Amino acid sequence: MTELDLAAVERLLRTEEIGRRINYLATTSSTMDIARGEAAGGAPHGAVVIAEEQTAGRGRFGRRWVSPAGKNLYLTLVLRPAAGRLRALSMIVPLAVCRAVEAVTRLRPVIKWPNDVLVGDRKLAGVLIEGESSGSELDYALAGIGVNVNDPVDDEEIAGIATSLLRELGEETSREAVLAALLNELEDAYYAPTDDVHNGWRSRIVTLGQTVRLTFRDEAYEGTAEDVDDEGSLILRLPDGTRRTFEAGEVTLRR
Ligand code: BTN
């Protein structure tokens, strides 16, 4: 297995905080678990846990995140935003993933609300945001990111729905270049004006204007995805003509 060349990543990094401390693991259960322990132990804003392989990688809604060794990027960032900015991470992180892929390849990924990164209609990258609070205070946030880089995506669990840079480009891409671009774009987006982030995120959302099925807390809703609001919630026009706003959920396009 080829290991990540962290010195090469560092040479490409132009951040002050994000990725300035990296804990690189050969294998782990989930980088979310390790990052949680580090955050609780006082790890600084921007600290990264990255693993070559995860044995219990997880996605949104408790799903499994297939995490074979040595091909992709699996990382979790420790972030320390103000409590009011937790939801903004659901825009900042997928936007940074799109921009990083755009910086390194000729691909132009899009976003399926709220934070799946797609190429065409297949998933290239996933984002998992978790917050840890005590009372009204946000202690820290964790931003988990999985990007399929040099994976042939032949695992039968995901073959029909996932893609990778390798599958899209027909050649391998430097994981170091993608990782450094991602950390750079994350820091830029983190400190960018809220409107810029919102506009950049919104302009990439393929869900808008589509008839969708949204599942939220075991209920399913069908309607037209009309827009997103300032907080990143999805505004759905239901068949009875009413509009309903959803903070979270799983969307399926009904094309
Ligand atoms: C999703 O699309 O459902 C989110 C996927 C998030 C996967 C990443 S891989 C690194 C980090 N560790 C995990 O166990 N999950 C996230």
Boltz pocket constraint, residues with backbone or C-beta under 6 A from the ligand:
constraints:
  - pocket:
      binder: B
      contacts: [[A, 29], [A, 30], [A, 31], [A, 32], [A, 54], [A, 56], [A, 57], [A, 58], [A, 59], [A, 60], [A, 61], [A, 63], [A, 65], [A, 73], [A, 74], [A, 75], [A, 76], [A, 115], [A, 116], [A, 125], [A, 126], [A, 127], [A, 128], [A, 144], [A, 145], [A, 146], [A, 147]]
      max_distance: 6.0
